[in-house]
Amino acid sequence: MLKPTLLLAMTALASSLSFADINTVKANLAKNSPDLKIENLQTTEMKGIYSGVLDGQVVYLNEDAQHLIGGSMIRLADKHNLTRDLVLKQNSIDWKKLPLQDALKTVKGTGKRQIAVFSDPNCPYCKQLESELKKLNDVTIYTFVLPLKPQSISPSKQLFCEKNPAQAWEDLIGKGIQPKSTKSCSNPIERNIALAKSLSVQGTPAVIFSNGFKLMGAYPADQIEKIWKELGL
Protein backbone atom coordinates (compact mmCIF):
# COMPACT_ATOMS: atom_id res chain seq x y z
CA MET A 1 0.00 0.00 0.00
CA LEU A 2 1.29 3.46 -0.88
CA LYS A 3 2.18 5.71 2.01
CA PRO A 4 -0.01 8.85 2.31
CA THR A 5 2.94 11.14 1.57
CA LEU A 6 3.82 9.21 -1.61
CA LEU A 7 0.16 9.16 -2.71
CA LEU A 8 -0.10 12.91 -2.20
CA ALA A 9 3.10 13.45 -4.14
CA MET A 10 1.81 11.36 -7.06
CA THR A 11 -1.49 13.24 -7.04
CA ALA A 12 0.32 16.57 -7.06
CA LEU A 13 2.53 15.36 -9.93
CA ALA A 14 -0.48 14.29 -12.00
CA SER A 15 -2.14 17.62 -11.31
CA SER A 16 0.96 19.58 -12.29
CA LEU A 17 1.34 17.58 -15.53
CA SER A 18 -2.26 18.31 -16.46
CA PHE A 19 -1.77 21.97 -15.61
CA ALA A 20 1.42 22.06 -17.69
CA ASP A 21 -0.44 20.60 -20.67
CA ILE A 22 -3.15 23.25 -20.45
CA ASN A 23 -0.46 25.92 -20.16
CA THR A 24 1.12 24.53 -23.33
CA VAL A 25 -2.20 24.79 -25.14
CA LYS A 26 -2.66 28.36 -23.93
CA ALA A 27 0.87 29.30 -25.03
CA ASN A 28 0.41 27.73 -28.46
CA LEU A 29 -2.97 29.38 -28.87
CA ALA A 30 -1.54 32.79 -27.97
CA LYS A 31 1.28 32.23 -30.46
CA ASN A 32 -0.80 30.87 -33.34
CA SER A 33 -4.05 32.80 -32.94
CA PRO A 34 -3.61 35.74 -30.52
CA ASP A 35 -6.98 37.22 -31.50
CA LEU A 36 -8.88 34.05 -30.67
CA LYS A 37 -10.25 34.28 -27.13
CA ILE A 38 -10.97 30.76 -25.92
CA GLU A 39 -11.88 30.55 -22.24
CA ASN A 40 -12.17 27.78 -19.65
CA LEU A 41 -9.61 25.46 -21.26
CA GLN A 42 -9.61 22.00 -19.69
CA THR A 43 -8.69 18.39 -20.41
CA THR A 44 -11.21 15.93 -21.83
CA GLU A 45 -11.58 12.15 -21.79
CA MET A 46 -9.96 12.06 -25.23
CA LYS A 47 -6.17 12.07 -24.88
CA GLY A 48 -4.55 15.17 -26.37
CA ILE A 49 -7.85 16.98 -26.92
CA TYR A 50 -8.88 20.00 -24.83
CA SER A 51 -12.22 21.75 -24.48
CA GLY A 52 -12.81 25.47 -24.28
CA VAL A 53 -15.50 28.10 -24.71
CA LEU A 54 -15.54 30.41 -27.74
CA ASP A 55 -18.33 32.99 -28.02
CA GLY A 56 -20.46 30.93 -25.64
CA GLN A 57 -19.97 27.70 -27.60
CA VAL A 58 -17.99 24.60 -26.56
CA VAL A 59 -15.08 23.92 -28.93
CA TYR A 60 -12.17 21.48 -28.97
CA LEU A 61 -8.52 21.82 -29.93
CA ASN A 62 -5.31 19.80 -29.67
CA GLU A 63 -2.12 20.64 -27.82
CA ASP A 64 -0.44 22.50 -30.69
CA ALA A 65 -3.59 24.65 -31.08
CA GLN A 66 -3.42 24.37 -34.86
CA HIS A 67 -6.94 23.04 -35.35
CA LEU A 68 -10.34 23.89 -33.86
CA ILE A 69 -13.28 21.48 -33.82
CA GLY A 70 -16.95 22.27 -33.21
CA GLY A 71 -19.71 19.78 -32.46
CA SER A 72 -20.38 17.10 -29.87
CA MET A 73 -17.94 14.70 -28.26
CA ILE A 74 -19.67 11.35 -27.70
CA ARG A 75 -18.34 8.61 -25.42
CA LEU A 76 -18.98 5.49 -27.50
CA ALA A 77 -19.10 3.07 -24.56
CA ASP A 78 -22.43 4.41 -23.38
CA LYS A 79 -23.30 6.93 -26.17
CA HIS A 80 -23.05 9.72 -23.58
CA ASN A 81 -22.80 13.27 -24.93
CA LEU A 82 -19.87 14.82 -23.06
CA THR A 83 -20.29 18.17 -24.80
CA ARG A 84 -23.81 18.43 -23.44
CA ASP A 85 -22.41 18.02 -19.91
CA LEU A 86 -20.02 20.92 -20.51
CA VAL A 87 -22.77 23.12 -21.91
CA LEU A 88 -25.02 22.40 -18.93
CA LYS A 89 -22.21 23.07 -16.48
CA GLN A 90 -21.10 26.37 -17.97
CA ASN A 91 -24.66 27.65 -18.32
CA SER A 92 -26.11 26.59 -14.98
CA ILE A 93 -26.96 28.40 -11.77
CA ASP A 94 -28.29 27.24 -8.40
CA TRP A 95 -32.09 27.34 -8.75
CA LYS A 96 -32.52 27.11 -4.98
CA LYS A 97 -30.77 30.46 -4.57
CA LEU A 98 -33.22 32.34 -6.78
CA PRO A 99 -35.29 34.79 -4.67
CA LEU A 100 -38.59 33.63 -6.14
CA GLN A 101 -40.48 35.97 -3.81
CA ASP A 102 -39.24 38.84 -6.01
CA ALA A 103 -40.74 37.30 -9.15
CA LEU A 104 -44.26 37.48 -10.56
CA LYS A 105 -45.77 33.99 -10.29
CA THR A 106 -48.05 32.51 -12.93
CA VAL A 107 -49.39 28.95 -12.57
CA LYS A 108 -50.88 27.06 -15.51
CA GLY A 109 -52.53 23.66 -15.06
CA THR A 110 -50.75 21.54 -12.46
CA GLY A 111 -47.79 23.91 -12.42
CA LYS A 112 -45.48 20.92 -11.92
CA ARG A 113 -42.79 22.20 -14.25
CA GLN A 114 -40.97 25.41 -13.34
CA ILE A 115 -39.06 28.07 -15.22
CA ALA A 116 -37.80 31.52 -14.31
CA VAL A 117 -37.73 34.31 -16.89
CA PHE A 118 -35.90 37.65 -16.88
CA SER A 119 -37.84 40.06 -19.05
CA ASP A 120 -38.01 43.74 -20.04
CA PRO A 121 -41.49 45.05 -20.99
CA ASN A 122 -40.09 46.98 -23.98
CA CYS A 123 -37.87 44.21 -25.31
CA PRO A 124 -39.32 42.86 -28.60
CA TYR A 125 -37.84 39.41 -28.05
CA CYS A 126 -39.36 39.36 -24.56
CA LYS A 127 -42.76 40.05 -26.09
CA GLN A 128 -42.17 37.19 -28.50
CA LEU A 129 -41.20 34.84 -25.66
CA GLU A 130 -44.24 35.91 -23.65
CA SER A 131 -46.56 34.81 -26.44
CA GLU A 132 -44.77 31.43 -26.58
CA LEU A 133 -45.03 30.95 -22.81
CA LYS A 134 -48.81 31.19 -23.13
CA LYS A 135 -48.74 27.99 -25.18
CA LEU A 136 -47.17 25.96 -22.37
CA ASN A 137 -49.23 23.78 -20.04
CA ASP A 138 -48.68 22.50 -16.50
CA VAL A 139 -46.02 25.06 -15.71
CA THR A 140 -45.20 27.62 -13.05
CA ILE A 141 -43.54 30.70 -14.52
CA TYR A 142 -41.56 33.05 -12.28
CA THR A 143 -41.00 36.36 -14.06
CA PHE A 144 -38.22 38.61 -12.81
CA VAL A 145 -39.01 42.02 -14.26
CA LEU A 146 -35.69 43.40 -15.50
CA PRO A 147 -36.00 46.91 -17.00
CA LEU A 148 -32.80 47.33 -18.97
CA LYS A 149 -34.27 50.00 -21.24
CA PRO A 150 -34.64 53.48 -19.64
CA GLN A 151 -38.31 53.75 -20.67
CA SER A 152 -39.03 50.44 -18.90
CA ILE A 153 -37.94 51.48 -15.40
CA SER A 154 -40.97 53.52 -14.33
CA PRO A 155 -43.75 51.16 -15.54
CA SER A 156 -41.81 48.16 -14.20
CA LYS A 157 -41.84 49.70 -10.73
CA GLN A 158 -45.42 50.92 -10.94
CA LEU A 159 -46.93 47.57 -11.90
CA PHE A 160 -46.08 46.31 -8.42
CA CYS A 161 -48.45 48.94 -7.03
CA GLU A 162 -51.39 47.40 -8.88
CA LYS A 163 -53.86 45.12 -7.13
CA ASN A 164 -52.81 42.24 -9.39
CA PRO A 165 -49.16 42.79 -10.45
CA ALA A 166 -49.09 39.60 -12.55
CA GLN A 167 -52.06 40.79 -14.60
CA ALA A 168 -50.54 44.27 -14.82
CA TRP A 169 -47.38 42.70 -16.23
CA GLU A 170 -49.37 40.71 -18.78
CA ASP A 171 -51.20 43.86 -19.86
CA LEU A 172 -47.97 45.83 -20.06
CA ILE A 173 -45.84 43.42 -22.07
CA GLY A 174 -48.66 41.91 -24.11
CA LYS A 175 -50.85 44.94 -24.86
CA GLY A 176 -48.69 47.92 -23.98
CA ILE A 177 -51.17 49.00 -21.29
CA GLN A 178 -49.34 51.12 -18.73
CA PRO A 179 -49.99 50.59 -14.98
CA LYS A 180 -52.69 52.98 -13.74
CA SER A 181 -51.33 53.44 -10.25
CA THR A 182 -49.41 56.66 -9.58
CA LYS A 183 -48.54 55.98 -5.96
CA SER A 184 -45.19 54.77 -4.69
CA CYS A 185 -44.81 51.26 -3.34
CA SER A 186 -42.11 48.73 -2.58
CA ASN A 187 -40.83 46.79 -5.55
CA PRO A 188 -38.00 44.33 -6.32
CA ILE A 189 -36.60 46.09 -9.38
CA GLU A 190 -33.24 47.11 -7.90
CA ARG A 191 -32.83 43.64 -6.41
CA ASN A 192 -33.70 42.08 -9.78
CA ILE A 193 -31.06 44.19 -11.50
CA ALA A 194 -28.45 43.11 -8.94
CA LEU A 195 -29.55 39.48 -9.26
CA ALA A 196 -29.25 39.56 -13.06
CA LYS A 197 -25.73 40.96 -12.77
CA SER A 198 -24.71 38.24 -10.32
CA LEU A 199 -26.02 35.58 -12.73
CA SER A 200 -24.31 37.15 -15.77
CA VAL A 201 -27.68 37.89 -17.33
CA GLN A 202 -26.68 40.88 -19.43
CA GLY A 203 -29.68 40.92 -21.74
CA THR A 204 -33.28 39.84 -22.06
CA PRO A 205 -35.02 37.52 -22.30
CA ALA A 206 -33.28 34.87 -20.23
CA VAL A 207 -34.86 31.55 -19.31
CA ILE A 208 -33.73 29.42 -16.37
CA PHE A 209 -34.99 25.86 -15.98
CA SER A 210 -35.58 24.25 -12.59
CA ASN A 211 -32.30 22.30 -12.79
CA GLY A 212 -30.47 25.62 -13.14
CA PHE A 213 -29.84 25.47 -16.90
CA LYS A 214 -29.80 29.00 -18.35
CA LEU A 215 -30.66 30.02 -21.90
CA MET A 216 -30.62 33.45 -23.50
CA GLY A 217 -33.19 34.36 -26.14
CA ALA A 218 -36.81 33.85 -27.16
CA TYR A 219 -37.39 30.13 -27.67
CA PRO A 220 -40.58 28.72 -29.24
CA ALA A 221 -42.87 26.72 -26.96
CA ASP A 222 -42.08 23.46 -28.75
CA GLN A 223 -38.36 24.05 -28.20
CA ILE A 224 -38.94 24.62 -24.49
CA GLU A 225 -40.95 21.41 -24.36
CA LYS A 226 -38.09 19.58 -26.11
CA ILE A 227 -35.54 20.97 -23.64
CA TRP A 228 -37.72 19.84 -20.73
CA LYS A 229 -37.77 16.35 -22.20
CA GLU A 230 -34.02 16.26 -22.85
CA LEU A 231 -33.27 17.48 -19.33
CA GLY A 232 -35.74 15.03 -17.80
CA LEU A 233 -37.79 17.79 -16.16
N, C-alpha and C positions, 0 to 999 in steps of 0.2 A: 504494500500500500504506500502511495506517495505521501511524504510528510507534508503538512499544511504549508510550510514555507516554500517547498519546491512546487507545490500545486499553484500557489499564489504567483510564484515567479513565472511559471509556464503560462498562466492566464494573462499576466501582464505582458509577456512576450507576444502572445497571439494578438492581444489588443493593439500593441504597438505596431505589429506587422500590418494589421488591417488599416490602422491609421496612416501608416507610411504609404500604403497602396493608394488610399484616397488622396493623400497629399500629392502623390505622383500624378494622379489623374487631374487634380486641380492645376498643377504646374504645367502639364502638357496642354490643358485646355486654355490656360492663360497665354501660353506661347503660340498655339495654333490658331485660336479664335478668341482674341481678347475682347471682342465686342459681344460675345455670346455669354449671357448671364444665366448659368445653370446653377440652381440652388439645391440645398439638401442632398448633396451627393452621398451615396451609401452603397455598401456591397449588396449583392443579390445572391440567390442560391446558385446562379450560373457562374462558374469560375471565370474570372477575368472580365465580367460584365458588371457595370455599375449603373445605378438608377439615379435620376435627378429630376428636378422640376424646372421646366422652361415655359414661361408664359402661362403658368397654371396647369400645364400638362406634364404627365410622367413620360420621360424619355430615357433611353439607355445609350451608353457609350462604353468603349473599351478603354484599357489603360493608356494607350497612346493618344486617346482623344482625337482620332482621325476620322471616325465615323459616328454618326448619330442615328439611332433607330427609334421610330415611333410605333405604337401598337401595344398589344398585350403580351405579357410573358406568362405562358401556361406551364404548370408543372404536370408533366405527362402521367406520372404515377397515379394521380387522383383527379386529373383534369381541372386542378384548382387554378383560378385566375389570380396570379400574384400581383399583377398590375392593379387589379380592382382593390386589393387590400391596401396598396399604397395610396390610391386615390381616396379611399374612405378615411384612412388615417390622416392624411394631410388636409382633408376638408371636413374634419369632425370637431364638434365642441361637446361639452358636458351638458346634456339636456337638463339634468337635475339642477344645474346652477342658473337656469333661466328664471328670472323673476316674473313668473307668469301672471302675478297679480297686477303687473303694469301693462298687461296686454288686454285688448278687447277680445272677449271669448264668444265664439259662435259654435253652437253644437247642431250637427245635422244627423238625423237618424239615431243610431246607437252611440255615435261619437267615439267609438272604440279606437279609431286611428287618430293620431295627433300630428299636427304640423304647426310650426311657428312661422310667421311671415313678417318681414320688415318692409314697410310700404310707405310711400309718399303720395298724398292725395293728388298731386299734380304731375306725377310721373306717368307717361303714356303706357309704359310697359307694366306698371303696377295696375293700371286700369284693365289692361289685357289679362293679366294674371287673375284679377278679381273676378272677371267674367268666367274664367276657367274653373276657379274654385267653387263656383255655384253649381257646377256639374258633378261635383264629388258627393258621394253618399257615405253615411256612417263615419263621419269625421268631426273632430273638434279642432277648430282653427283659432290659434292665438295670434292676433294681429298687433305687432308693435308698431305704432304710428311713428314714422321717422321722417320728419320734414326737413329734407336736405335742400329743397328749393326755398328761397326767401319768402315767396308768396304763400308757402304752405304752413309757415310757423303759426300765424295767428289762428286760422281755422282749425289747425290740429290741436291747439290748446283749448279753443272754445268748445269743440265737440264734447269734451269731457264735462262741460257744464250742463249739457243736455240731460233730460230725464232718462233717455235711453242712448248712451254713447255709441253702442254697437250699431244701432239703427242710423244714428247721425253720421257715423263713418260710412255706412253703406250708401246713404244719400249723397254724401260729399264726393266720394270717389266714383260712384256709379252714375250719378245724375248731376253732379256739380252744384248741388244744393248746399249753400253755406249754413253753418250752425246759426240758429236764431238768437241764442243767448248772448247777452252783452256783458254779463257779470263776470267777475274773476272767480276762479275756483282752482283747487289743487289739480295738478295733472302730472303725468309721468314723462313728459317730453324731454326734459333735460336728462333724466335718467336713461331714457331710451337712446339718446344720442351718445351718452357715455358708454352704454352697453354695446351699441353697434361698433364703436371704436375699439372696444376691448376684444370683440369677436372678429375684427378685421372686415367688418361689413362696411365697405366704402361706397356702396351704391345701392340702388333699389331696382327691382324687388330682390329679396333674398328669402329663400325657403329653407327651413331647418326641419328635418325629420326627427321622429322621437328617439332614434338611436344616435342622434347628434350629427348626422350627415348634412352638410351644408351645400346648397346650390345657389348660384346667382343667375337671375334671369326669369323670364315669364315662360313657364313650361305648360304645355297643353294638359288638360285633365287626363287624357289617356296615357301621357308620358309619366305623370305623377302616379297613376295607378300601376304602371309597369315598374316604376322604381320601388313602390311599396312591395310588390311581388318579389322583385329581385333581392330586396333587403330582408324579406321575410317578416314584414311588419303588418 
